[in-house]
Amino acid sequence: MPQQQPNQPRTATTTGPLGPGVRLREADVAGGAGHGAPYIHGVHTSVAAFIGDAPGLPAKPAFVRHPLEFIEAFSPRRNEGEPPSHIHDAVLGHFRNGGGGAWVLGTGEAATGGEEREQDRISAYRSALARLERLPEVSLVVAPDLWRVADDADRVAREIAGHCRRVGHRVALLHTRQGLDPVDVRHRPFGLAEPDARFVAVHYPWITVTEVGGHERLVPPSGHVSGMCCRGDTEQGVHATPVGALVGVVKQERDLSEHERESVTGHGVNCLRFVQGKGVRVLSARTLSTDADWAELGVRRLVNYTRASLEQGTRWAAFDTNSAQLRALVSQSTTTFLKGLWRQGALPGASPTEAFEVVCDDTNNTPEDVANGRVNLDVGLAALRPAEFVTFRIQHDTRNRTT
């Protein structure tokens, strides 16, 4: 699935699983029931958003297309006595590892003390995440400064996880704190519960990178991991398991024994390992979910990609009457798109019926739905095994459309 930079179609403000302000091409609106089944294009999967709370970052999301543009535009400052920001290393690590364009956003957090400071930081992240909801092409959310104030890292992580779950097509790539001993990983990080845990992947331990002049510095691995995920999307497809080598990494913070790696991975945390001749590699790709259907990061990202593509590609249904003809067109468009995924090897199964199922007819569109202007599309994907479907619903509401 070749990746492209976000385009700039004309927009219409809507609501739905992708959040407010979803970009809508006029051509998508025109392709309604009277024009045949519109072709569904896959959404972008290699665009990450980086949120930091260091001074010098933009108050509104700013898009950068390459490392030099980021370096020239933003140089996060550090006030005396404040812990360092890692957003610079994370963004550059993302690009170096094959990441596409990146959105950069600061929280504008005020430096106060005690409980007031904590509440300010949580609110600042919450406000920044709300601004990200208007950017439909973002698929990865990275918070390099998560542990900049360790006391409230869990709450910040929960805000980010909740954001990804509400938007419905994003994954948060987070990390453990610096210096964490593997024996201290005794439970799943951040106290995340289902379903938010399904939208978060955590990596351990920190990594060492080299600055200009040869100075080495410890940084979180999340930015480098986001680039590696995007590289895998381009080379193999979004369904591929995001594991492999991290580019630009000298070593990891600590070496782990096989027993330690198994223990940490058992709590849903993805370990890094130095392999002689191959550098530092990501060994596993799990979410924090305890549900076997959602424990694999590759499955989570495939479902996110599919759902977002179908949500955007069938949005024209909100501009027409919920009739048998319209439902047949929605079903036809969806089936064509999913057959493409199956042929690419993204969905297992000897036939399309083993790989996916599509329902958009009078069995899931009741007379009440029709009367209230709702169009329901139910999809099942054999993301792990043939004929064992992970299901989700896409709903378009003609009452919320904007022409």
C-alpha positions as MATLAB code, in Angstrom:
seq = 'MPQQQPNQPRTATTTGPLGPGVRLREADVAGGAGHGAPYIHGVHTSVAAFIGDAPGLPAKPAFVRHPLEFIEAFSPRRNEGEPPSHIHDAVLGHFRNGGGGAWVLGTGEAATGGEEREQDRISAYRSALARLERLPEVSLVVAPDLWRVADDADRVAREIAGHCRRVGHRVALLHTRQGLDPVDVRHRPFGLAEPDARFVAVHYPWITVTEVGGHERLVPPSGHVSGMCCRGDTEQGVHATPVGALVGVVKQERDLSEHERESVTGHGVNCLRFVQGKGVRVLSARTLSTDADWAELGVRRLVNYTRASLEQGTRWAAFDTNSAQLRALVSQSTTTFLKGLWRQGALPGASPTEAFEVVCDDTNNTPEDVANGRVNLDVGLAALRPAEFVTFRIQHDTRNRTT';
ca = [
       0.000    0.000    0.000;
       2.028    3.011   -1.145;
       1.758    5.934    1.211;
       1.211    9.553    0.230;
       1.245   12.849    2.034;
      -2.151   14.163    3.147;
      -3.982   15.948    0.366;
      -6.041   19.050    0.858;
      -9.602   18.360   -0.336;
     -12.411   20.768    0.234;
     -13.966   20.184    3.603;
     -17.361   19.836    5.124;
     -17.925   19.704    8.860;
     -19.467   16.411    9.921;
     -19.623   14.195   12.952;
     -19.073   10.486   13.372;
     -16.464    7.926   14.478;
     -13.654    9.916   12.845;
     -14.501   13.014   14.846;
     -15.646   16.491   13.824;
     -14.171   18.280   10.848;
     -13.627   15.165    8.699;
     -12.379   16.197    5.261;
     -14.880   15.331    2.578;
     -14.170   15.465   -1.152;
     -16.941   16.964   -3.247;
     -16.498   14.008   -5.621;
     -17.428   11.676   -2.771;
     -20.682   13.557   -2.273;
     -21.458   13.422   -5.993;
     -20.970    9.654   -6.147;
     -24.313    8.754   -4.615;
     -26.926    6.202   -5.494;
     -27.522    7.611   -8.972;
     -23.905    7.291  -10.105;
     -23.017    3.628   -9.498;
     -20.984    2.260   -6.606;
     -18.133    4.694   -5.807;
     -14.633    3.273   -5.503;
     -13.224    3.346   -1.976;
      -9.626    4.498   -1.551;
      -7.516    3.491    1.429;
      -6.676    6.238    3.924;
      -3.166    7.254    4.952;
      -1.445    5.106    7.572;
       1.991    6.745    7.811;
       1.079   10.088    9.398;
       1.896   10.522   13.082;
       1.024   13.277   15.530;
       3.592   14.285   18.158;
       2.369   16.045   21.294;
       4.834   17.685   23.672;
       4.579   20.048   26.612;
       7.915   21.819   26.220;
       8.114   25.548   25.442;
       8.549   26.488   21.782;
       6.057   24.054   20.268;
       3.092   25.310   18.199;
      -0.234   25.882   19.923;
      -2.061   24.609   16.817;
      -1.148   21.415   14.927;
       1.579   22.135   12.369;
       2.414   19.710    9.563;
       6.060   19.033    8.650;
       7.035   16.955    5.619;
      10.688   16.248    6.318;
      13.290   16.592    9.117;
      14.822   19.854    7.868;
      11.426   21.533    7.813;
      10.882   20.489   11.431;
      14.322   21.657   12.560;
      13.928   25.029   10.863;
      10.411   25.618   12.171;
      10.579   24.362   15.743;
      13.337   24.338   18.284;
      11.760   23.450   21.631;
      13.219   25.539   24.411;
      14.074   24.417   27.904;
      13.538   26.774   30.788;
      16.029   26.644   33.644;
      15.201   23.874   36.106;
      12.760   22.096   33.786;
      13.259   18.495   32.668;
      14.257   18.095   28.996;
      11.799   17.587   26.158;
      12.235   14.557   23.905;
       9.980   15.642   21.073;
      12.940   16.731   18.922;
      14.541   13.269   19.028;
      11.173   11.540   18.544;
      10.229   13.460   15.394;
      13.670   13.033   13.850;
      13.632    9.341   14.792;
      10.246    8.990   13.104;
      11.552   10.412    9.824;
      14.810    8.488    9.978;
      12.973    5.195   10.376;
      10.742    5.711    7.360;
       7.882    7.793    8.742;
       5.850   10.062    6.507;
       4.690   13.572    7.315;
       4.131   14.454   10.957;
       1.884   16.813   12.852;
       3.552   18.603   15.757;
       1.594   20.154   18.600;
       2.435   21.681   21.959;
       0.177   21.675   24.983;
       1.133   25.158   26.150;
       1.237   23.794   29.688;
       1.913   26.380   32.371;
       4.593   25.654   34.953;
       2.835   25.677   38.309;
       3.217   23.558   41.401;
       1.543   20.730   43.248;
      -1.968   19.578   42.487;
      -2.694   22.735   40.493;
       0.244   21.959   38.203;
      -0.991   18.406   37.678;
      -4.507   19.505   36.804;
      -3.109   22.125   34.410;
      -1.020   19.510   32.615;
      -3.888   17.055   32.257;
      -6.192   19.805   30.973;
      -3.511   21.003   28.566;
      -3.119   17.545   27.059;
      -6.895   17.138   26.887;
      -7.212   20.424   24.968;
      -4.376   19.508   22.598;
      -5.954   16.133   21.871;
      -9.254   17.845   21.095;
      -7.443   19.908   18.457;
      -6.050   16.715   16.933;
      -9.537   15.317   16.393;
      -9.930   17.630   13.395;
      -7.086   15.890   11.531;
      -8.529   12.707    9.992;
      -5.305   11.494    8.349;
      -3.468   10.932   11.663;
      -3.122    7.223   12.492;
      -0.419    7.261   15.191;
      -0.214    9.421   18.318;
       3.139    9.795   20.081;
       3.785   11.579   23.384;
       7.588   11.859   23.771;
       7.240   14.034   26.903;
       4.870   11.619   28.650;
       7.262   11.087   31.591;
       8.504   14.664   31.731;
       6.420   14.958   34.900;
       6.344   11.381   36.180;
       3.610   11.846   38.787;
       0.879   12.436   36.225;
       2.168   10.219   33.373;
      -0.557    7.630   34.021;
      -3.315   10.208   33.723;
      -1.840   11.721   30.567;
      -1.577    8.234   29.051;
      -5.212    7.547   29.875;
      -6.262   10.791   28.180;
      -4.346    9.797   25.043;
      -5.767    6.265   25.048;
      -9.301    7.589   25.442;
      -8.727    9.987   22.548;
      -7.581    7.164   20.234;
     -10.558    5.007   21.208;
     -13.069    7.823   20.631;
     -11.644    8.782   17.239;
     -11.650    5.099   16.353;
      -8.763    4.838   13.895;
      -5.653    5.783   15.882;
      -3.091    3.958   17.983;
      -1.063    5.537   20.773;
       2.614    4.555   20.825;
       3.784    5.124   24.396;
       6.788    4.088   26.485;
       7.773    3.175   30.023;
       9.760    5.529   32.238;
      13.504    5.874   31.998;
      15.497    3.558   34.270;
      12.652    1.118   34.864;
      13.853   -2.258   36.149;
      12.153   -5.231   34.445;
      11.156   -6.661   37.831;
       9.099   -3.505   38.395;
       6.916   -4.294   35.373;
       4.381   -6.223   37.442;
       1.186   -5.130   35.742;
      -0.019   -3.494   32.565;
       1.173    0.119   32.372;
      -0.999    3.137   33.117;
      -3.865    1.137   34.621;
      -5.694    1.105   31.293;
      -8.907   -0.906   31.047;
     -10.828   -2.161   28.019;
     -11.640   -0.863   25.495;
      -9.044    1.945   25.762;
      -6.251   -0.615   26.227;
      -6.930   -1.910   22.704;
      -5.636    1.352   21.212;
      -2.270    1.562   23.010;
       1.120   -0.080   22.476;
       3.980    0.411   24.970;
       7.688   -0.160   24.292;
      10.594   -0.796   26.699;
      13.367    0.128   27.438;
      14.701    3.538   26.355;
      17.287    3.825   23.597;
      20.574    5.667   23.096;
      21.059    7.979   20.117;
      24.057   10.056   19.075;
      23.981   13.837   18.714;
      26.147   15.918   16.415;
      29.618   15.764   17.936;
      29.242   12.193   19.139;
      27.459   12.893   22.429;
      25.143   10.044   23.394;
      21.757   10.590   24.966;
      18.945    8.380   26.255;
      15.558    8.990   24.609;
      12.175    7.227   24.531;
      11.785    4.670   21.720;
       8.250    5.692   20.667;
       9.207    8.128   17.888;
      11.572    5.632   16.268;
       8.900    2.926   16.569;
       6.323    5.105   14.801;
       8.708    5.513   11.871;
       9.322    1.767   11.779;
       5.545    1.150   11.665;
       5.202    3.518    8.719;
       8.130    1.891    6.937;
       6.440   -1.484    7.309;
       3.181   -0.047    5.925;
       4.984    1.122    2.801;
       7.044   -2.018    2.242;
       4.568   -4.725    3.286;
       1.186   -3.199    4.097;
      -0.607   -2.070    7.229;
      -1.506   -5.671    8.077;
       2.175   -6.605    8.596;
       3.348   -7.079   12.182;
       5.296   -3.919   13.119;
       8.569   -5.455   14.312;
      12.112   -4.982   13.077;
      15.244   -2.881   13.334;
      15.320    0.718   14.588;
      17.525    3.007   12.502;
      19.794    5.532   14.199;
      19.951    3.725   17.538;
      23.324    2.991   19.168;
      22.092    0.692   21.912;
      19.260    0.202   24.370;
      19.212    1.387   27.965;
      19.649   -2.116   29.360;
      19.973   -5.670   28.090;
      17.256   -8.100   29.109;
      17.533  -11.808   29.701;
      15.107  -14.131   27.952;
      13.217  -14.605   31.224;
      12.971  -10.834   31.733;
      11.690  -10.317   28.181;
       9.039  -12.989   28.641;
       7.943  -11.455   31.937;
       7.672   -7.940   30.524;
       5.919   -9.097   27.347;
       3.451  -11.022   29.494;
       2.203   -7.661   30.789;
       1.552   -6.385   27.274;
       4.797   -4.391   26.950;
       6.884   -4.703   23.763;
      10.583   -5.302   24.355;
      13.602   -4.105   22.423;
      16.680   -6.266   21.990;
      20.150   -5.734   20.598;
      20.966   -8.379   17.976;
      24.594   -8.662   16.930;
      24.991   -7.415   13.378;
      21.364   -6.253   13.173;
      21.235   -3.508   15.785;
      18.387   -2.784   18.198;
      15.164   -4.470   17.142;
      11.542   -4.412   18.240;
      10.732   -8.013   19.153;
       6.980   -7.940   19.682;
       3.966   -5.929   18.604;
       1.190   -6.081   21.156;
      -1.410   -3.722   22.490;
      -2.241   -3.489   26.180;
      -5.506   -5.355   25.613;
      -6.198   -8.568   27.523;
      -8.730   -9.556   24.848;
      -7.083  -12.083   22.505;
      -8.891  -10.577   19.497;
      -7.239   -7.201   20.082;
      -3.881   -8.143   21.597;
      -1.961   -7.901   18.290;
      -0.916   -4.413   17.206;
      -1.041   -5.463   13.544;
      -4.700   -6.482   13.925;
      -5.544   -3.230   15.675;
      -3.951   -1.150   12.931;
      -5.523   -3.215   10.120;
      -8.986   -2.762   11.608;
      -8.305    0.944   12.159;
      -7.224    1.345    8.530;
     -10.192   -0.581    7.192;
     -12.723    1.192    9.342;
     -11.377    4.652    8.520;
     -11.238    3.849    4.787;
     -14.821    2.588    4.757;
     -16.048    5.456    6.925;
     -14.590    7.984    4.515;
     -15.335    6.030    1.331;
     -19.045    5.537    2.078;
     -19.737    8.975    3.515;
     -21.706    9.867    0.406;
     -24.481    7.634    1.809;
     -25.360   10.409    4.255;
     -26.362   12.572    1.278;
     -28.977   10.208   -0.130;
     -32.134    8.408    0.939;
     -31.706    5.127    2.797;
     -33.225    2.874    0.157;
     -32.590   -0.701   -0.984;
     -30.635    0.703   -3.946;
     -28.380    2.805   -1.739;
     -27.714   -0.094    0.633;
     -26.801   -2.316   -2.313;
     -24.309    0.293   -3.553;
     -22.744    0.656   -0.100;
     -22.433   -3.116    0.131;
     -20.937   -3.343   -3.373;
     -18.343   -0.621   -2.716;
     -17.365   -2.174    0.608;
     -17.078   -5.670   -0.844;
     -14.846   -4.438   -3.684;
     -12.529   -2.700   -1.220;
     -12.294   -5.717    1.097;
     -11.641   -8.069   -1.819;
      -8.668   -5.878   -2.638;
      -7.334   -6.322    0.896;
      -7.868  -10.073    0.671;
      -6.000  -10.303   -2.639;
      -3.098   -8.370   -1.097;
      -2.858  -10.970    1.658;
      -4.100   -8.671    4.409;
      -7.019  -10.985    5.253;
      -6.547  -14.759    5.618;
      -8.903  -17.222    3.973;
      -9.175  -19.377    0.865;
     -12.100  -17.294   -0.402;
     -13.632  -13.862    0.232;
     -16.371  -15.449    2.361;
     -13.677  -16.747    4.733;
     -11.892  -13.378    4.755;
     -14.716  -10.933    5.450;
     -18.436  -10.345    5.657;
     -20.496   -7.289    4.732;
     -24.048   -6.550    5.829;
     -25.947   -3.500    4.635;
     -29.540   -4.482    3.956;
     -32.894   -4.540    5.665;
     -31.625   -6.955    8.327;
     -29.503   -4.242    9.960;
     -31.355   -1.188    8.624;
     -34.706   -1.279   10.365;
     -37.744    0.826    9.417;
     -36.850    3.016   12.399;
     -33.324    3.531   11.003;
     -34.748    4.450    7.598;
     -37.271    6.852    9.149;
     -34.529    8.538   11.178;
     -32.081    8.827    8.277;
     -29.533    6.292    9.552;
     -27.541    3.988    7.275;
     -25.887    1.029    9.018;
     -22.961   -0.917    7.567;
     -21.718   -3.943    9.550;
     -18.327   -5.422    8.652;
     -16.497   -8.509    9.846;
     -12.790   -9.081    9.182;
     -10.875  -12.329    9.537;
      -7.917  -10.421   10.928;
      -6.316  -13.443   12.621;
      -7.883  -16.661   11.318;
     -10.170  -17.523    8.373;
     -13.892  -17.251    9.099;
     -13.302  -15.859   12.622;
     -14.446  -12.272   12.329;
     -13.674   -9.120   14.260;
     -16.754   -6.966   13.722;
     -17.548   -3.266   13.739;
     -20.346   -0.979   12.599;
     -20.207    2.177   10.511;
     -23.219    4.445   10.730;
     -24.020    7.470    8.588;
     -26.712    9.858    9.740;
     -28.377   12.096    7.153;
     -29.534   14.409    9.927;
     -25.914   15.402   10.639;
     -24.843   15.976    7.048;
     -23.552   19.330    5.862;
     -24.001   20.254    2.194;
];
